[in-house]
């Protein structure tokens, strides 16, 4: 496989606000070590970080061409991808077990050896989750090869049906996300409202689900949050009714899904199920990451106290380097990296650049990024069907989530579990990054909220207050004024 013509080299940029340096190490090495084992070696690749925002950079034609080649392999042998998904599944399950095991564990009471043992065990599974989880991104991050194939098959197999509705049915997950598990458990809790020990039951519920929207850096949900939700649901019976209706509706859709799958050829059925499996494992992986960092940052906060490092600087230490902090701490180096650090990989090997060197290499990349065109129509990919008009609210950092008003169109680069509370009140959701398996697509289907993903330019073109029409069925956003 030949690297890109450097004279025509165009780069891709994926920006993750709120995502920290230590979290990006394992996914970075998936592109440096794991994906090349499949035959797809990037001639250049970079990961940059500055003050709470991490970015991944790829050469565009390599990412697209390798994705196309990988898809051809998957079409011949879907089990190639199924084996990878099985590894992400086992890692997520291991993390969920650790969450239950450590639910009442006070990490501040552990000695250094015990604390580091917990940290090592957790990040062993985080490594497996991340590094296997990146491989499917060749298909469905920026690229949409499997999605496009399934959409084509739907139109050919069901010419008289609404293709976007059939696609929505096929991509309805059989996995019950932690958010959906919480809804079901919350409904059961409401049924015990007159129990004398309801306060204790509510506290138990809180401990079990406090991490569900933690995302990359929290915060966790408080006991007060669950108490307020409980009191509101007792007064407003429509809340429990909506949860019940959502469960019934999902069961109905899954029944339709089974009936439609039986009408497909065996080959096409396998690939449709593969797409569904891909998004199910992505949802499970996101839940696994959320729990990982909820647990990890409790450990890191305690380690930080013992070695006299702030959480910002603890987040600059790769997981494999944490044990070494008890021997020596290079605080100056960590502070420099917090402001600007870049992992640069090319044919000569891997380099870690800091400060001015990192800035110079970053400029090299940014000069080769595609420029956003001025337009009054933006194209993306259907995540959940619908047609909605509303005013835009651009949220680039979850810290600004309070600015989103109910019914406004949420426009963001990408979402993670910490965005779920505002996603629930959005009139529609638009993202720059992602395909059918991204977090925004998965959650929008769970919530039944119109969503277009993978626009690439929405946050650059749209401004707060813009009136837009979101036609998710065609993947189009039109600026009305």
N, C-alpha and C positions, 0 to 999 in steps of 0.2 A: 504494500500500500504506500503510495507516494505522498509525501507531505505537500502542503499547499505551495503554490507559486508565491513567493514572498513579496513580489512586486504588486500583487493584487490582494494581499492578505487583509482580510476584514475580521475583526474580533467580535465575539459575543460577550456581553456583561450581564451577570445575574447578581443583583444587589439584595442582601438580606439585612435590613435594619433590625437591631436588637439581637443579632446572632454574633456570638463571641469567638475569639481566636481559638480557644481550646476545643470548641465544638466543631470547628472546621478542619481539624487536622486529619481525622479518620476519613471523611469524604474526599479530602484532597488526595490522599494516598490511594484511593480507589482508582483515580485517573492516572496516577503515576505508576502504580504497580499491578493492580488487578485487571483493569480493562485491557492493558497491553497483552496480558496472557490470553485474551480472546482473539488477539490479532489486530487490535486497534490502538496503535501507539500515537499519541499526540506529539507533534514536533515541538510545540510550545504550549504551556499551560501556566496559569498563575492564580494565586489566591491572595487577596489584599485585605487589610484590616486597619481601621482607624476609629478609635473612640466609640465602640459599640456597634459598628456596622462592618459586615464582612462581604466581600465580593469575589465571585469566581469568574475567571476569564478563559475563553476557549477561542481557537481560530474557527470561524464560522463554517467554512466549507468542510473542514475536517469533522466537526461535530455532526454536520448534516450527512456527509457521505458515510461516515462510520455508522450512523444510525440507520441509514438505508441498507447498508451491507448486513448489519446485525438483524434487521427485520427479515431479510431474505433467508437468513439462517433460521430464524424463529419460525418462519412459515414452513420450512422443511421439517423442523423438529421442535414443536412447542415445548417439549419436555426440557429443552435447554434452559428456557426461562423459568419453567416450573421448579426446577432444582434450585435456582437462585432465590426464587420467592420462598421456597421451603426454609432456606437458611435465615431469611429475614423473619419469618414466622417463628422459628424456634428461638431466635434471639429475643424477640418481643415477649414471647411467653416466659422466658427466663427472667426478664426484667420485671414482668408483672408479679412473678413469684417472689422476687426480692422485695418488691413493694409491700406485699402482704406480710412477709417475714419481718420487715423492718418498720412496719406501720407504727408501732409504739416504742421504737428504739430511740433513745436519746443519744445522739452522736457525741454530745459534749461530755458524756460520762465515760467514753471509751479512751483507752490509752493510745499512744501514737501508733503502736503496732496494730492494734485492733482497728483503728480508724483507717489506716492505710490498706489493711486487708479488705475492708468493705469497699473502699474506693477502687481497688484493683479488680475486685469481683464485678462491680458494676460496669466498669469501663471495658472489661473483657467482652461483655455482651453488647455494649454500645459500639465497639469496634466492628463486630460482626454485623450488627444492624445497619450501620452506616455504609460499610464497604460493599456489602451485597446490595443494599438499597440504591446505590448510585448507578449500578449497571443498567437497570431499566430506563434510566433517564436518557439514554441514547435514543430510545424509542419515543418517549413521551414528555420530554422537557425541551421546549423550543420546537423540537420535532414532534410530529403526530402521526407516525407511520401506521401504527396499529389502529389508532382511532380512525384515520382516513380509510383504511381497508374495511373496517367494520361498517362505517357509514356507507361505503360503496356497496357492500354486500346487502345491507338493509334495503337500499333502493332497488337492487336487482331482485331480491327475494320477495319483498313486500311492496310492489309498485303501487298498490292502491291504498296503502296506509300512509299516515303522516310520519315521515322518516324521523323527524326530531322526537316525536313521541315514542316511537319504537326504540330509538337510541337511548332515550331516558329510561325506558323499561329495562333494557339490556344492561345498563350501567348502574342499576339499583343494587346496592351491596347486600350480600347475605351476612356480612360481618356487622355485629352490633358494637358500634363505637362506644368509648367510655361515656360520652355525652348521652347517648341513647340508653346505656345501662343505668346511668344516673337518673334519667327520666323515669324509667321503669321502677327503680328502687324508690324514687321520690313519690310516685303514685301509691306504692304500697305503704309508705310512711304516712301519707295523707289519710289512708284508711284506718290508721291507728291513732288518729288525732286525740281520741278520748283516753288513750292509755296513760296511766298515771306516770309512767316512766318515759313519756314522750321526749323530755329534755335529754335523757340519756340516749335514746334512739337517734335523736337528731345529731347529737355529738358524734355518735358512731358513724352516721351517714357522712358527716363532715370529714372525719378522718379518712374515710374510704375514697372520697371524691374531691378533696381539697386541691389536688394537683391537676385536675382535668383540663384547666385552661392555662397551665403554667407556661407552656411554650418554651422559649429559649431561656428566659430569665425572670419569669413570674411577673407579678406576685401570685401566690397561691390564693385560693378563695377562702375567705374567713368564715368562722362559725356564724358571725352576724349576718353574712350574706345568705347563708342557708336558712337562718331563722326568719329573715325578711321574706325570702321566697315562700317559706312555709306559711307564714301569717297571711301573705297576699293570696296564696292559693286557697286558704281556708275561706277567705272572704269572697274570692272570685272563682266560682265553680267552672268558669269557661277554661281556666288554665288546665285543670285535670282532664277536662273533656277534650281539649286539643291534643294532649299527650296520648290519650286513648285512641283518638281518631287517627293520629299519625301512625300508631302501631298497626291499627286495622288496615289503613291504606297501604302500608308497606307490605303486609301479608298478601293483600290483593294483587299488588304489582308483581311480587315474586311468583305468584301463581300464574299471572299472565306471561311472565318471563319464561317459565317452564314450558307453557303451551307453545309459545313462539319458537323456542329453541328446538322443539320437536319437529318443526316444519323446515328446518335448515338441513343442508347437507352435513355429513359428519365432519368434513374438513373445516367448513365455515363455522360450525358449532364450536369446535375446539378453539378457534381463534376468538370468537365472541366471549367464550368462557374465560379465555386467557386474559382478555382486556378487563373483564370483571374481576378476575383474581388479582390482576395488577393493581387496580384501584383499591381493592380490599386490603391488600398487603401494605399499600401506601398509607391507608387510614390507620391500620394497626401499627405501622412503623411510627407514624406521627404521635400516636398515643404513647408508644414506648419511649420516644424521645422526651415527651413532656414529663413522664414519670422519672426518667433518668435524671433530668436536670433539676427536678424538684428534690430528689434525693441527693444528687451530687453537690448542689450548692449549699445544702445544709452541712455536708462534710467539708466543703471548701471554706465555708465561713468559719468553721471551727479550726481548721488547719491554718487559715489566715491569721486568726487570733494568736495561735501558738508560734507562728514564724514572723508575726508582725507585718502582714501584707493586707492591704485593702482588698475588697472583692474585685474591684476593677483589675488589680494586678494579679490576683489569683486566677482570673479568667485568661490571663496571658500565658499561663503555664500549661503546656500540653499534658494530657493525662499521664504519660509515661515519665514526665519530669517531676511530678508532684512529690514523690518520696524523697527526691534529692533536695527539696526545699528545707528539710530538717537538718541538712549538712551545710549548705551554703545558699545564700540568697543574693542574686545580682539585681538589686532593686533598680539601679540606674538603667540597666539593660531592659528590664521589664517596662519601665516607664517610657523609654524610647520607643519600644515596640507598641505600647498602648496608643501612642500618637500616630505612628505609621510603620507598618511592617508588610512585607510582601514575600511570599514564597514564589520563586521563579524557577520553572522547569523547562529545559530545552535539551537538545541532543548532547550537550556537554555535561548534563547532570542537573542536580537540584541545588539552588542557592537560597539563602535567607537574607533578604535585604532590609535595611532599616534606614529611617529618616531620609536623607537626601538621595541616597542610592535607590531607595524604594520609590521616592517621588519621581525620579528620572525614568525608571522603568515603567511606572504607572502612566506617565505622560506618553511614552511610546505606545502603550496599549490604547489609551483614550484617543489619541490621534487617529486610530484605526477603527474606532467604533462607528457604526452606521449613524448618520444624522437623521433626527426626526423631521419629517416633512410637515409643513403647514397644511392642514386639511380640516374639512368639516365632517369627515366620515372616517371612522376608525373600524378596522376589521380585526376580529379575534375568533375564538372558537366557542361553540356552544358547550356550556357546562350544565345549565339547567334552563329549560325552555321558558318562554314568556316574552311579553312586550310591555315595557314600562317607560313612562315619562317622569322625569323628576330633575331636581337640582343636584349638581355634583358637590361632593365633599371629598377632597383629596386628603388622605391620611397616609403619611410616609413613615410615621413613627407611632407605635401604640400609645405612647405618652399623650398624644393628641386625640385620643379616642373620644374624649368628652365633647369634642366639637361636632361630631356626627349627630344630627337630629333625626328622629324617627321619620322614615320615608325617603330620606335623601339617598342618592346613589353613591355608594361607597366605591371610591377609586383608590387603588393602592398597588404597590409593586407586586406583593404576594402576601398571603395570610399565613398565620400559624394559630395554634389553639388559643393564644391570648386575644385574638381578634373575634372569637366566637360571640361574646356578649354584644358587640356592636353589629356583627353580621346578622344577628337575630332581628334587629330593628331597621336594617337597611331596606330601601325599596328595591334595590338591585345591587349587584356586585360586579365590578370590572377590575381585572388585574393586568399588569404588564406581562408577568411571567407565568408559565405553567400550561399544562395540557389537561386532559380529562382526568388524570390521576393526581392532580395537585390538590392541596388542602382546600383551597377555595371551591373547587369543583365538587369535591366530596361533601363538604359541609352544606353547600348550596342545595345539593340534592336531598340531603337529610332534612333541611329546613323548608324546601320547596320555594326557594327564592331565586328569581331570575338572575342568571350569571353568565358573563362572557369572560373567558380567560385568554392569556397569551396574546394580548394586543400589541405588546412590545413597546408601545409609545403612549399609552393612555395618560400616565402621570406627567408626561412632558407636554402633551397637547391640551388636556383638560384643566380647567381652573375652577376653584371654588365658586359656586353660584351659577355656573354654566347650566343652561337647560338642555337636557339631552333626551333622546329617545333610544332606549336599549331594546333592540330586536334580537334576542338571544337565538331565536330559531335560525336566523341567517348569520349570526355572529357579528352583527353590525351595530355600531353606536353612531348616531347622527347628532351633530350639534345644531340645536334649533336656534339658539341665540346665546 
